[in-house]
Amino acid sequence: MNQAQKEAYLREYSVLKNEGKPFFPYAVAKDGTMAAIVMFVIIFLALLFGAELGPKADPTTTTYVPRPDWYFYFLFEVLRVMRNVPKFTPMATIGVPTICMILLFLLPFYDRSAERRIERRPIALAAGIVTIAAMAYLTYTGANTGSPNSVDMKPPSNLTASQKQVFEAGAAVVGQSGCLACHQLGSNGNNGPGPILTHIGSLLEPQAIASTLRNPTPPMPSFAKLPQQKFNALVGFLSELQ
């Protein structure tokens, strides 16, 4: 900005300042009105949908589905996607968000452009749109992701109707028993500390699977006290994972 531009700016600023309105009561009235509208919307939504926080925590349950608050769904989805690549998880869930926040705080220092019209700043506009779109997509997918206590595996096509029922019943037992906390089945569960069970049926015979479930290696719990019908369904399900 040369001297002539600076003088023109100061003259224009002086004129606008003299024509402006004082902060009180004009700006205060606008801010107060907007605050009242926000409070009204919050109270209306609380009355319409309720403000129940949910049932009390039960430390004995193995089927609880943990979920963060909605404004952390995008980070939750990143963590869910990266869970099978442990070495990248800290960077994806801690490093990248931290770097983005630092860049946001430092924005006034490294963005020194005098232009403020957004249509004349294509790079800033594109960056803002991409960021908002990415967070919106991750928030949506994080909110609609399946339960960590369920197995999203379809029965093999060569099974009979009765075998498919056993397969689905066994998959439900896996989810209800907390197996996914230590084992991975397809895209569900955790890769450790237990072995991956995606193809366990091709490695062990049904009798060996049943014996392992009754007398497992610690810290895996025993399934010997499981009702016989559920136990058979669990063995049948694992046996079909070829």
Secondary structure, DSSP 8 states (H G I E B T S, - for coil): --HHHHHHHHHHHHHHHHHS--IIIIIHHHHHHHHHHHHHHHHHHHHHH-----S---TT-S-------GGGHHHHHHHHHHTT-GGGHHIIIIIHHHHHHHHHHTHHHH---S---GGG-HHHHHHHHHHHHHHHHHHHHHHT---TTS------TT--HHHHHHHHHHHHHHHHTTGGGT-EETTEE-S-SS---TTGGGTS-HHHHHHHHHS--TTS---TTS-HHHHHHHHHHHHT--
